[in-house]
Amino acid sequence: MKNIGNMLRNGALWLSIVLLVSLFSAVDLHAAAIASLRAVAGRVDILSNGRLPAIAGQNGSRLSSGDLIRTKTGGSAEVIYNDGTVLRIAQRSRVDIGEHFSAKRPSSSEVKLVRGRLQAIVDLKKIPSTAAGVKRFEIRTPNAIAGVRGTDYTVAYERAQTNVLVTAGDVYVYNTLMDGQIVNLTPGTITTVLGRNRPSPPRPALDSDLKKMKGSAAGKSGSGGQGVTAAASLTGDGVTVPVTEVLSTQLVKTATQVVTDTVTPPPPPPPPPPAVPQTGSVTAKWQ
């Protein structure tokens, strides 16, 4: 009987230890969650720490540093970080949500766009950080980095080409495979980084650019069920303004000024001199 009592006590002790370990593990997993999914449409997969096997993403799925979101054809989703930063992921995209102002990177966040299209809405003023100095939020593609100072912008990468379109705020872009020459973008402008080339000079975003970049950034927004083109908005100073209205006024004006300051086209060549009639030949013709 004494041995039985000891066995029961030991069993109860081990059971308590297992329960405590499970409890602490659950707490650690919860603490590691830095974001969640919403507005999931179509096929969306989550690769924990970027590794297989993939699990189906659902509204409310919790995400941790290094998780990779994979959207299939017709699929889209939004990643909402705990601080309110939003990533809108288009179909046929792969996005590593990276380290977001974590203990490893207290003053910065780096999102990796492996392929596809991604819209980021971030307000650095609202992001808490334990580190002193300037906070940075960057989206990295295989050949470029686009960093922000509080803004709304869209990045696309396909076939060694990165396109960056700015809706609000300021964005710096440079080619990681080149000499690091930086191009600064303002609202309403777009640049392209092709292969190992430097970013192209900023130019005003055309309607076709907006449809291509913004229209497929995500199928639906999480707040109103509208398409991203209608839902995309300026977020500075707490004001929400539809992009299409702004681009038709001051954004295009600002973009034109940026291009004028950056690239000065050469003057047109002078017109050719007027032809001089050959009098002798004409006289000879009439004789």
Residue pairs with C-beta under 8 A, 6 or more apart in sequence:
29 64
30 62
32 64
32 65
33 62
33 63
33 64
33 82
34 63
34 64
34 65
34 81
34 82
34 97
34 100
34 102
35 62
35 63
35 79
35 80
35 81
35 82
35 97
35 100
36 60
36 61
36 62
36 63
36 79
36 80
37 44
37 46
37 57
37 58
37 59
37 60
37 61
37 63
37 69
37 77
37 78
37 79
37 80
38 59
38 60
38 77
38 78
38 80
38 222
39 59
39 76
39 77
39 78
39 218
39 219
39 220
39 221
39 222
40 57
40 58
40 59
40 61
40 76
40 77
41 74
41 75
41 76
41 77
41 219
41 220
42 71
42 72
42 73
42 74
42 75
42 76
42 91
42 219
43 56
43 71
43 72
43 73
43 74
43 75
44 56
44 57
44 69
44 70
44 71
44 72
44 75
44 76
44 77
45 54
45 55
45 56
45 57
45 69
45 70
45 71
45 72
46 54
46 55
46 56
46 57
46 61
46 63
46 67
46 68
46 69
46 70
47 54
47 67
47 68
47 69
47 70
48 55
48 64
48 67
49 64
49 66
49 67
50 66
50 67
50 68
50 96
54 70
57 69
57 77
63 69
63 79
63 97
65 97
65 98
65 99
65 100
65 102
65 104
66 96
66 97
66 98
66 99
67 96
67 97
68 94
68 95
68 96
68 97
68 114
69 77
69 79
69 89
69 93
69 94
69 95
69 97
70 93
70 94
71 77
71 89
71 90
71 91
71 92
71 93
71 94
71 116
72 91
72 92
73 91
73 92
74 91
74 219
75 91
75 92
75 219
76 88
76 89
76 90
76 91
76 218
76 219
76 220
77 89
77 218
78 86
78 87
78 88
78 89
78 218
78 221
78 222
79 86
79 87
79 89
79 95
79 97
80 86
80 222
81 87
81 97
81 100
83 100
83 101
83 126
83 127
83 128
84 123
84 126
85 100
85 109
85 120
85 121
85 122
85 123
85 127
85 137
86 119
86 120
86 121
86 122
87 95
87 97
87 111
87 118
87 119
87 120
88 118
88 119
88 120
88 121
88 217
88 218
88 221
88 228
89 95
89 116
89 117
89 118
89 217
89 218
90 116
90 117
90 118
90 119
90 216
90 217
90 218
91 116
91 216
91 219
92 115
92 116
93 113
93 114
93 115
93 116
93 117
93 118
94 113
94 114
94 115
94 116
95 111
95 112
95 113
95 114
95 116
95 118
96 111
96 112
96 114
97 111
98 109
98 110
98 111
98 112
99 105
99 109
99 110
100 109
101 107
101 108
101 109
101 127
101 128
101 129
101 135
106 129
106 130
106 131
107 129
107 131
107 132
107 133
107 134
107 135
107 136
108 135
108 136
108 137
108 138
109 136
109 137
109 138
110 138
110 139
110 140
111 118
111 120
111 137
111 138
111 139
111 140
112 139
112 140
112 141
113 139
113 140
113 141
113 155
113 156
113 157
114 141
114 142
114 157
115 157
115 158
116 156
116 157
116 158
117 154
117 155
117 156
117 157
117 213
117 216
117 217
118 139
118 154
118 155
118 156
118 217
119 152
119 153
119 154
119 155
119 214
119 217
119 218
119 228
119 232
120 137
120 139
120 148
120 151
120 152
120 153
120 154
120 155
121 152
121 235
122 137
122 148
122 150
122 151
122 152
123 150
123 235
123 236
124 135
124 137
124 148
124 149
124 150
125 150
127 135
127 137
129 135
136 147
136 148
137 147
137 148
138 145
138 146
138 147
138 148
139 145
139 146
139 147
139 155
140 176
141 155
141 157
141 162
141 193
142 157
142 160
143 157
143 160
143 162
143 175
143 176
143 177
143 193
143 195
143 196
144 157
144 162
144 164
144 173
144 174
144 175
144 176
144 193
144 199
145 173
145 174
145 176
146 153
146 155
146 162
146 164
146 171
146 172
146 173
147 171
147 172
147 173
148 169
148 170
148 171
149 169
149 170
149 171
150 169
150 236
151 166
151 167
151 168
151 169
151 170
151 171
151 236
152 166
152 167
152 168
152 169
152 232
152 233
152 234
152 235
153 164
153 165
153 166
153 167
153 168
153 169
153 171
153 185
154 164
154 165
154 167
154 213
154 214
154 217
155 162
155 163
155 164
155 165
156 162
156 163
156 212
156 213
157 163
160 194
160 195
161 192
161 193
161 194
161 195
162 173
162 192
162 193
163 190
163 191
163 192
163 193
163 213
164 171
164 173
164 185
164 190
164 191
164 192
164 193
164 199
165 189
165 190
165 205
165 209
165 210
165 213
165 214
166 185
166 186
166 187
166 188
166 189
166 190
167 187
167 188
167 214
167 232
167 233
167 234
167 243
168 187
168 234
168 235
168 236
169 187
169 236
170 184
170 185
170 186
171 184
171 185
172 182
172 183
172 184
172 185
173 182
173 183
173 184
173 185
173 191
173 193
173 199
174 180
174 181
174 182
174 183
174 198
174 199
175 181
175 193
175 196
175 197
175 198
175 199
177 195
177 196
178 196
178 197
178 198
179 198
181 198
181 199
183 191
183 198
183 199
183 200
183 201
183 202
184 202
185 191
185 202
185 258
186 202
186 254
186 255
186 258
187 234
187 246
187 251
187 254
187 255
188 204
188 205
188 246
188 247
188 251
188 252
188 254
188 255
189 202
189 203
189 204
189 205
189 254
189 255
189 258
189 259
190 202
190 203
190 204
190 205
190 209
190 213
191 199
191 200
191 201
191 202
191 203
192 199
192 200
193 199
193 200
194 200
201 259
201 262
201 263
202 255
202 258
202 259
202 262
203 255
203 259
204 252
204 255
204 256
204 259
205 213
205 247
205 255
210 229
210 243
210 244
210 247
211 229
214 228
214 229
214 232
214 243
215 227
215 228
215 229
216 228
217 228
217 232
218 228
219 227
219 228
220 226
220 227
220 228
221 227
221 228
221 231
223 231
224 231
229 243
229 244
230 242
230 244
232 242
232 243
233 240
233 241
233 242
233 243
234 240
234 241
234 243
234 246
